Every structure is written in structure tokens, then in C-alpha cells.
Amino acid sequence: MDRMEHMELTPPTDDIAERADAHAAAPLLNCLIREVAQPHPDPDGRRVYRLPGSGRLLRVDGGRRPTAPEVRTAVGGWQRVGHTELVKLVAEELRRHTGLSNDELPAEMIDSRVAVAALLAARDRATAPGDPYLRSEQALVTGHPYHPAPKARGGGPVTSWLPYAPEAHARFPLVLLGVREDMVVEEGDTSALDALGQAPPGYRLLPAHPWQLDLAGRDLADAHADGRLLRLGRTAAEVWPTAAVRTVRIPGADGADGADLFLKFSLDVRITNDVRRLWRHDLLRLRRTDTAAATAFAGLGGPAAWLRDRGYRTAAFAFEELAVVVRDGLGRHVLPGAIPLLAAALAEGFDGNPLDGPVDPAVWWEAYLRQVVPPALGVFARHGVVLEAHLQNSLVAVDAAGLPVQALFRDAEGVRLLPDVSRDAGWERLVYCLVVNHLSEIAAALAERHPGLNPWPAVRRELARHDLPEIPALLTAPTLPGKTNLLLRWTGADGAAAHYQPLPNPLASA
């Protein structure tokens, strides 16, 4: 059992409680302001919004991460609102705004804040990995900046998930299972799994995430009893969970070249909008989608890389529950001497963030755009591949000076192909993922550090270099599509059915 499973969970200190409130409130406020609230003039120049359902006024401090929420009352003036009160305020506003009730989402908001407090306490005790790439993958304590409950972990006790939390700098061995050969289902290249241990004759090796195994344990009892499934022990090496929680990195496990390997598991827990199970329909289209993405990247030229989802292996009697996807490691793709970093961590912040370095911000930003934008647009224009190029699926490798020299993209599950989706729908999804979710956040983080910098003219110039028929409209449109995660979750819509609302387009005024 991993050493973190034995940690005593002490009550949060006042400092941790305040930090947890701030981390949990910021994305919730961002959602409320983007999706529901209306800007309200304020003579003091503060950020004030009217909540249309109740008519109340909300005031916040801060920029891209709102802080110190206050509500105007009839008798007491501006009153500070803590996280618990903020959840009640948002729930009441959404009931009035939509005419619908929802008891599940407020509980997730509270769960997210509880999780943040546990993560902060664990980080204070833990030692961060020496590898800057792993530090970047494990940096997302706030998480998705526009989700009402980005750190909710299914409402289970902290002890059930903390040993596997990337934000707590966890590392742990995988459980090794043996699946009877006639019960194995696989597609693609899964040979790397066989190097993780030894299966007895008549069985094939199947690694399992220990958290998922705990969640699915009762459903597997019959398979254990009749010999279709054996428990063989644990991997000799520990794995590192990445920002995706259910995807882990195994250093040095990818054959003779010593490159690392990624494994993606099912996890029957709702994280942000979806239960993170490897669904059958996604697995069955994995090879087609991954092959299309790999082919598209091979035709680009330049340093950009696609981390291939090579194949999957599972058991016929637990097809989704025990599925594991084998993904390329970094070693075979990253340029020699370059340091890969998770794009989302550049916006969140971590020890080693090149945004905090001495490099000229305008030079850094132009280099970033040259690496990230052309491959995302190129595979769409030439091959009809719509990357889910948001912050968590994008890696940027930097040189010794911290300048971006390469972009890497991952996760075939999130890729869409034309004509499976219409060109208009694919373009809207790409614009949201690449421009709104990704570039807007990095631009805001850069401008926050360098107040005199306007990052958007450089974005406009980079986009204008590409000969896509949609680009002129993108550069002049008054709005961009913003995903409405708060309303999506409140109304119980499918997480894959993105709903967009218009946001002011900074490209048009750049």
C-alpha cells in the first residue's frame, strides 16, 4: 500500500482554509460572471455585476482569478461572501435564472472546495518531483478556470482518492491483473503492457489503477471466483499521475530506448463534466481517430508532435471498467535538450514556470504562438482533424532559456474528424479549445505579469498567416464561443454536448 494511504488527515488550518476558499471561489465566480451575471457600472471603478435572477449586486476583486466576493445588502452595504455562502448564492440565482432545481451541483461545489483543502495540506507535506515536466503536470490545484467544481472527486472520502492525486505529488504502483486469454479484448499495439510483469500460462497481463479497482471491486467478484481474473500483485516501479488524474506516466517503461510511457485508465468518478470511464464507443473508434491524427501530424513537417494512443486492452466481462489505453511516452518525441511542460500549468503557475523567467515577454509569446497555432490549424485545414487543443491536452517544450521550441498534443478521445462532424461545428470546437480555452488563458497570465503587454496583436498576426477560409471572420467577428460549464452542469446536459455563448472577441479589437 502506498505510503500516502497511511497519512493522518489533520483538520485544515486557518491559512489552508483561506487558501482553499480562494482557489475554489475563483473558477465558480468566473462561471457566474461569464454565463449569468451582467456588468454593472460602479463609480469607484470596481468590478460589479448584477445577478438578473435576484437583482442583487456582486462585487469582486482581481483579474482572471476573481477574489473577495461581496454582495450588496439593503442595510449593511457590501458584505463579504465565503465559499459556502457563494455556493448558496449561485444555486439560488440559477434556480431563478433557469427555472430548474439541482441538488447535485451544489454538493459538487462543496466537494471541490473540500478537495482543494486536502490537496493544499498534502502539498505542504509532500516533496515536489525534481522533473519540471512532472511538476507542471501536478500543479493544477485550482484546475479548470471556468468550471464551477473543477476539483470535485465524486463525493467520496478524501482517503479514497488522495493517494492517487497528482496535485498532492502522489506516486504509486499499479495493480497487476491476469485476464484469461479467451477473455482478453484488445486492438492496436499494446505490447508495452506485457513488460510490466509476468502473467501465468493461459493469462494476459492487464494493469489496473488501484482507485478504479476499488470502485469496481464488487462487480469483479464473480470473475475472480471463477478464474477469469487473477490478482498478480503490483508493478515494481511507481507511476506518476498526470493532470488528467486517470492518466499516469511510467518512466523508462517503453522498450529498450528507455522512453517513458503513458497509460490511461477508466475512472468511475465524475471529474468536471463527465464520468471518466473509457466508454466502449470511444474505444471502438480509437484506432481510426488516432491514425488520422498521427497521419495529419506526419504530413506537417516541423517539430510538432502527436502522442499516439497506440491501442487498448481490456477484459470482455468488464470492457469499460478495466480498459487501459497505451499512449506514447515523451522520449521518442521531445526535441533533444528541450523541456516539455503542461500548457495548463503555465497559466496556473509552478516552480520552474518560464513565464516567471527573465525572457522578453513579447519574444516568448511570439515563439509560443509559432509552435502551438500552426499544427492545430494545419491538421484541420489539410486533414479535417479537430484537435481538442485545450490547455490540459497541450504540452509546450522550451529550450534552456525558456523559449518555446515545440508543441505536443495528446488524447485521441477528444479528437473529432470531418465529416463525422460538420466543418462549422468542428471549427467552432477548435476555436473554443485553441483560442478561448488555451491562448486566452496564457495571454492573460502573461499580461498579468507584464501589465504593459497587449498579447492579442501577436495572436492576430499569427492567425492571419494561415490560409483558411474561416480566418477572416474569426479576426473580425464581435464574439467568440465560450463554453457554459455552469449552465451545462446545472441543467444536466451531457458533458460532450458543448453549449457555447458569445464572448467579446479580443482579436477584433487588437
Beta strands, then each sheet from edge to edge (+ up, - down):
strand 1: 38-40
strand 2: 47-50
strand 3: 57-61
strand 4: 67-73
strand 5: 77-80
strand 6: 175-180
strand 7: 184-188
strand 8: 203-208
strand 9: 229-234
strand 10: 240-241
strand 11: 247-250
strand 12: 261-265
strand 13: 267-271
strand 14: 274-276
strand 15: 305-306
strand 16: 309-315
strand 17: 324-327
strand 18: 339-342
strand 19: 385-386
strand 20: 394-398
strand 21: 404-409
strand 22: 416-417
strand 23: 479-483
strand 24: 500-504
sheet 1: 1+ 2- 3+ 4- 5+
sheet 2: 8+ 6- 9+
sheet 3: 7+ 16- 17+ 12- 11+ 10-
sheet 4: 13+ 14-
sheet 5: 15+ 21+ 20- 18+
sheet 6: 19+ 22-
sheet 7: 23+ 24-
end
